[in-house]
Amino acid sequence: MPVNARAMFGGYGVYSEGLIFGLIVADVFYLKVDDGNRAQFVAPGLLPFTYDAKGKQMSMSYHRVPDVTDLGELKPWIDGALAASRRANAAKRRPGHQRGRSKTQARQGLPWSRSLAARKAHGRQAAAAANP
């Protein structure tokens, strides 16, 4: 399974199959969790990735990996994280869900590029009306 990492938010996103399944932040490896594999991480007390947003602690759906002596021991954890990532991706691609457009735009059958052009034109019209 080919894996690559991309820099993001001061850390790295870890990808396979074009899907993000892990994070590396401050030399700590986190894996994606959802309802299908969360218990596997919570039972041994593996903490979620958290960050500070305007003085408030926010957590993401990634949990710290366990300490292992052999990297082969991580395979079931990584497989579970990839499965969680696939489920999240499948949910995004459900029928009627269109990336880059609002639900209203999708219902109206507007393509994303046209709706963007329409939004830009509307913005120019509003600016012209505000500054006669």
C-alpha positions as a LaTeX table, in Angstrom:
\begin{tabular}{lrrr}
\hline
Residue & $x$ (\AA) & $y$ (\AA) & $z$ (\AA) \\
\hline
Met1 & 0.00 & 0.00 & 0.00 \\
Pro2 & 1.68 & 3.24 & $-1.10$ \\
Val3 & 1.59 & 5.99 & 1.52 \\
Asn4 & 2.57 & 9.64 & 1.21 \\
Ala5 & 2.55 & 12.65 & 3.50 \\
Arg6 & 1.68 & 16.26 & 2.72 \\
Ala7 & 2.47 & 19.28 & 4.84 \\
Met8 & $-0.58$ & 20.86 & 6.44 \\
Phe9 & $-1.31$ & 23.09 & 9.47 \\
Gly10 & 2.18 & 22.78 & 10.94 \\
Gly11 & 2.16 & 19.00 & 10.66 \\
Tyr12 & 1.56 & 16.37 & 7.98 \\
Gly13 & $-1.44$ & 14.60 & 6.58 \\
Val14 & $-0.81$ & 10.90 & 5.85 \\
Tyr15 & $-2.54$ & 9.59 & 2.71 \\
Ser16 & $-3.15$ & 6.33 & 0.90 \\
Glu17 & $-5.53$ & 5.67 & $-1.99$ \\
Gly18 & $-5.92$ & 9.45 & $-2.20$ \\
Leu19 & $-7.56$ & 9.50 & 1.25 \\
Ile20 & $-6.22$ & 11.05 & 4.42 \\
Phe21 & $-6.10$ & 8.49 & 7.21 \\
Gly22 & $-3.54$ & 9.94 & 9.59 \\
Leu23 & $-1.89$ & 13.06 & 10.98 \\
Ile24 & 1.60 & 13.69 & 12.28 \\
Val25 & 1.75 & 16.70 & 14.58 \\
Ala26 & 4.62 & 17.51 & 16.95 \\
Asp27 & 6.15 & 14.06 & 16.29 \\
Val28 & 2.93 & 12.29 & 17.34 \\
Phe29 & 1.11 & 9.96 & 14.93 \\
Tyr30 & $-2.71$ & 10.05 & 14.95 \\
Leu31 & $-5.12$ & 7.82 & 12.98 \\
Lys32 & $-8.63$ & 8.56 & 11.71 \\
Val33 & $-11.50$ & 7.28 & 13.83 \\
Asp34 & $-15.25$ & 7.03 & 13.42 \\
Asp35 & $-18.01$ & 4.98 & 15.02 \\
Gly36 & $-16.61$ & 1.86 & 13.33 \\
Asn37 & $-13.23$ & 1.92 & 15.09 \\
Arg38 & $-13.49$ & 4.49 & 17.91 \\
Ala39 & $-13.81$ & 1.85 & 20.67 \\
Gln40 & $-10.47$ & 0.35 & 19.58 \\
Phe41 & $-8.80$ & 3.68 & 20.44 \\
Val42 & $-10.87$ & 4.71 & 23.46 \\
Ala43 & $-10.54$ & 1.41 & 25.38 \\
Pro44 & $-6.75$ & 1.69 & 25.85 \\
Gly45 & $-7.03$ & 5.42 & 26.57 \\
Leu46 & $-5.55$ & 6.73 & 23.31 \\
Leu47 & $-6.30$ & 10.45 & 23.26 \\
Pro48 & $-7.78$ & 12.41 & 20.33 \\
Phe49 & $-5.87$ & 15.11 & 18.51 \\
Thr50 & $-6.85$ & 18.49 & 19.97 \\
Tyr51 & $-5.98$ & 22.04 & 19.10 \\
Asp52 & $-6.70$ & 25.49 & 20.49 \\
Ala53 & $-9.15$ & 27.65 & 18.53 \\
Lys54 & $-9.72$ & 31.10 & 20.01 \\
Gly55 & $-9.07$ & 29.86 & 23.54 \\
Lys56 & $-11.30$ & 26.80 & 23.16 \\
Gln57 & $-10.04$ & 23.20 & 22.92 \\
Met58 & $-11.28$ & 21.51 & 19.75 \\
Ser59 & $-10.82$ & 17.84 & 18.91 \\
Met60 & $-10.72$ & 16.10 & 15.56 \\
Ser61 & $-11.63$ & 12.56 & 14.56 \\
Tyr62 & $-8.02$ & 11.39 & 14.88 \\
His63 & $-6.62$ & 9.53 & 17.88 \\
Arg64 & $-3.05$ & 8.86 & 18.97 \\
Val65 & $-1.61$ & 5.50 & 17.92 \\
Pro66 & $-0.54$ & 3.01 & 20.58 \\
Asp67 & 3.11 & 2.55 & 21.49 \\
Val68 & 4.39 & $-0.50$ & 19.63 \\
Thr69 & 7.69 & $-2.32$ & 19.47 \\
Asp70 & 7.11 & $-3.69$ & 15.96 \\
Leu71 & 5.66 & $-1.58$ & 13.15 \\
Gly72 & 3.73 & $-4.65$ & 11.98 \\
Glu73 & 1.59 & $-4.25$ & 15.10 \\
Leu74 & 0.19 & $-1.02$ & 13.61 \\
Lys75 & $-1.33$ & $-2.77$ & 10.56 \\
Pro76 & $-4.77$ & $-3.47$ & 12.10 \\
Trp77 & $-4.88$ & 0.11 & 13.44 \\
Ile78 & $-3.99$ & 1.55 & 10.03 \\
Asp79 & $-6.48$ & $-0.75$ & 8.29 \\
Gly80 & $-9.20$ & 0.53 & 10.62 \\
Ala81 & $-8.21$ & 4.15 & 9.98 \\
Leu82 & $-8.28$ & 3.59 & 6.20 \\
Ala83 & $-11.72$ & 1.98 & 6.52 \\
Ala84 & $-12.92$ & 5.03 & 8.51 \\
Ser85 & $-11.54$ & 7.32 & 5.82 \\
Arg86 & $-13.29$ & 5.30 & 3.08 \\
Arg87 & $-16.59$ & 5.50 & 4.98 \\
Ala88 & $-16.23$ & 9.27 & 5.38 \\
Asn89 & $-15.42$ & 9.62 & 1.68 \\
Ala90 & $-18.41$ & 7.47 & 0.69 \\
Ala91 & $-20.70$ & 9.63 & 2.85 \\
Lys92 & $-19.43$ & 12.75 & 1.06 \\
Arg93 & $-20.17$ & 11.20 & $-2.31$ \\
Arg94 & $-23.73$ & 10.14 & $-1.56$ \\
Pro95 & $-26.28$ & 10.92 & $-4.28$ \\
Gly96 & $-27.32$ & 14.56 & $-4.31$ \\
His97 & $-24.16$ & 15.74 & $-2.58$ \\
Gln98 & $-22.09$ & 17.93 & $-4.83$ \\
Arg99 & $-18.80$ & 19.39 & $-3.72$ \\
Gly100 & $-18.28$ & 23.07 & $-4.42$ \\
Arg101 & $-21.96$ & 24.00 & $-4.58$ \\
Ser102 & $-24.59$ & 24.64 & $-1.99$ \\
Lys103 & $-27.65$ & 22.40 & $-1.76$ \\
Thr104 & $-29.72$ & 25.23 & $-3.23$ \\
Gln105 & $-27.40$ & 25.55 & $-6.20$ \\
Ala106 & $-27.48$ & 21.79 & $-6.71$ \\
Arg107 & $-31.30$ & 21.73 & $-6.57$ \\
Gln108 & $-31.44$ & 24.51 & $-9.15$ \\
Gly109 & $-29.11$ & 22.51 & $-11.36$ \\
Leu110 & $-26.52$ & 25.28 & $-11.48$ \\
Pro111 & $-23.00$ & 24.14 & $-12.25$ \\
Trp112 & $-20.41$ & 25.31 & $-9.78$ \\
Ser113 & $-18.58$ & 27.55 & $-12.26$ \\
Arg114 & $-21.81$ & 29.28 & $-13.29$ \\
Ser115 & $-22.87$ & 29.84 & $-9.71$ \\
Leu116 & $-19.44$ & 31.27 & $-8.93$ \\
Ala117 & $-19.73$ & 33.65 & $-11.89$ \\
Ala118 & $-23.23$ & 34.59 & $-10.77$ \\
Arg119 & $-21.99$ & 35.27 & $-7.24$ \\
Lys120 & $-19.18$ & 37.46 & $-8.57$ \\
Ala121 & $-21.59$ & 39.39 & $-10.80$ \\
His122 & $-23.99$ & 39.86 & $-7.90$ \\
Gly123 & $-21.12$ & 41.14 & $-5.75$ \\
Arg124 & $-20.12$ & 43.65 & $-8.42$ \\
Gln125 & $-23.73$ & 44.82 & $-8.77$ \\
Ala126 & $-24.09$ & 45.23 & $-5.02$ \\
Ala127 & $-20.83$ & 47.19 & $-4.83$ \\
Ala128 & $-21.90$ & 49.45 & $-7.69$ \\
Ala129 & $-25.28$ & 50.10 & $-6.05$ \\
Ala130 & $-23.60$ & 50.91 & $-2.72$ \\
Asn131 & $-21.17$ & 53.37 & $-4.37$ \\
Pro132 & $-23.15$ & 55.32 & $-7.03$ \\
\hline
\end{tabular}
